Amino acid sequence: MSSSISLSLSLLVSLVLVLLLITTVHSRVLPHHLLSDGLHSSHFLDPPYLTLARGSSSSCEQSYGFLPCTETALGNVFLILVYGYLMFLAATYLSNGSELLLEILGPGIVGGLFLPMLGALPDAMLILVSGISGTAATAQSQVSVGMGLMAGSTVMLLTLIWGSCVIVGKCDIRESDDIAIDGKNTKGFSLTGSGVSTDIWTCYAARIMAISVIPFLVVQLPQALHSSSGRHLAVLIALILSLAMLISYCLYQVFQPWIQKRRLAYAKLKHVMSGILQHLKQKSLGRLLTDDGQPDEEVIKKLFEAIDVNNDKKVSASELKALIIGIRFEEIDLDNDNTVAEVMRDFDTSNDQSIDEDEFLAGVIKWLNEARQAGASATADPGPHTTKFISDFHEQTMREHALLGPEQQEEEQEEAVEVVANRRNIFIKAMLMLLLGTVIAAVFADPLVDAVNNFSDATSIPTFFISFIALPLATNSSEAVSAIIFASRKKKRTASLTFSELYGAVTMNNLLCLSVFLALVYIRGLKWDFSSEVLVIFIVCVMMGAFASFRSTFPLWTCGLAYLLYPFSLALVYVLDYVFGWS
């Protein structure tokens, strides 16, 4: 009920704003007799800010022939705020509709292919309209709006939003394993003692994000080599590459749930393997290894006899299950029957549904060799410490399982009950939100770009800086707010999802939005002259991508580095463009 009221209020606000725009009197229009009588200037009638901010004397062009336009700075600020709010509304509808649709249809094709593109739709729409209308010369002057939006969105998500998520999601960091403890926040603003932890999949998402800047380097190559002949070809090659990487990324998103399940199952098997070895080491009547570090076959055979309760010279599935239950794997949620089947499959080479003495001996020796080769211990000294690598391997598998992220079976079951009960209504509501968001984004993208250009003309501020700072607030605000709210739940799972979504949004900017941008440049024959902007995107993506690729815990001090990258990016573009004359 509350969501329906919220939707109705949003629609009402949108209609009021549109009506206000349509009925707004153009601030540049004054009665002719007040403008000039041929002898006296009428500028004394203008407010001071109107005189100071008056742009070119040429009249502005109405979007669609009826939406208002103005040549004054404050008038364009008003229009940017109104159109920006409408784009924010579009992004909100697309985000909410996507989440509802994902609940119904699950990840797979919808979550991997359709929804990520919808998330980048407002940005892509603004980039498209910035270079598709008017003559080639007009498009060339307006296309910097698209580049500013693309760079601004990337930088804002990886600096301001990333740092804010660390602050609101911080928990106490456990010293033993350097992992944040869910829901525990007693250390306040300790720069090293509090922070957030993510799973290994978030690290992979950061690596993919860093790789997604490759098309930028390709299109920039001719300028780096000071060559003018191959620029058009470089744009085409970069376009093909970005589309290929976009398709590959979407396919990865489609199959990622399946990959995650396989990895988690394998991690569980390794955890069981290390737990059984640890148990055998503790319960062995002698040492598992001889003094020279080789498996002690006599000891392993005695362990087999201890497990073979009925003394039939075979370990059955029930006896193996009793062993696994007795070990008590409390760290992970095991399905004992599936675990028995996996271990049986690894040991039972004769496929007779039991493990004889020779199979047990061969299986334990194979596991010992795998544990040693895992590199948990650099060397294995002969003597009493020869089995230390088993304990190291056990700790390593526990950490690996923790990095894969907690399971969500109970939450998924609860959500499934709710979704099935309201499946039809939720689907209709989701489609209406997606349709409404798409229509608003398509209709008001062009007027917003025009307002930015008119504001730039009135104030002589480059369009890049306006679109870099202002437009991402409109197109990414809903995503940013939801990310911060999600991170505030202070759990490893929600932190992992939050940062994965940020990296995924930047990846879609670097691939989908860049593909739209490159297609415009190539088809319309525009000049690629965005060296400083490309450098900023490259620096921020590679720095944050490399930083997040090889660590899963981020102490509170890391948010300071992220925040500093934002003013650094603005200053870098200004220095390169207006001091060194790159553009």
Buried (B, 14 or more C-beta within 10 A) or exposed (E): EEEEEEBEEBEEEBEEBBEEBEEBEBBBEBEEEEEEEEEEEBEEEBEEEBEEBBBEEEEBEEBEEEBBBBBBBBBBBBBBBBBBBBBBBBBBBBBBBBEBBBBBBBBBBBBBBBBBBBBBBBBBBBBBBBBBBEEEEEBBBBBBBBBBBBBBBBBBBBBBBBBBBBBBBBBBBBEEEBBBBBEEEEBEEBEEBBBBBBBBBBBBBBBBBBBBBBBBEBBBBBBEEEEEEEBBEBBBBBBBBBBEBBEEBBEBBBEBBEEBEEBBEEBBBBBBBBBBBBBBBEBBEEBBBBEEBEBBEEBBBBBBEEBBEEEEEBBBBEBBBBBBEEBEBEEBEBEEEEBBBBBBEBBBEEEEEBBBBEBBBBBBBBBBEBBBEBEBBEEBEEEEEBBBBBBBBBEBBBEBBBBBBBBEEEEEEEEEEEBEEEEEEBBEBBEBBBEBBBEBBBBBBBBBBBBBBBBBBBBEBBBBBBBBBBBBBBBBBBBBBBBBEBBBBBBBBBBBBBBBBBBBBBBBBBBBBBBBBBBBBBEBEBEBBBBBBBBBBBBBBBBBBEBBBEBBBBBBEBBEBBBEBBEBBBEBBBEBBEEEEBB
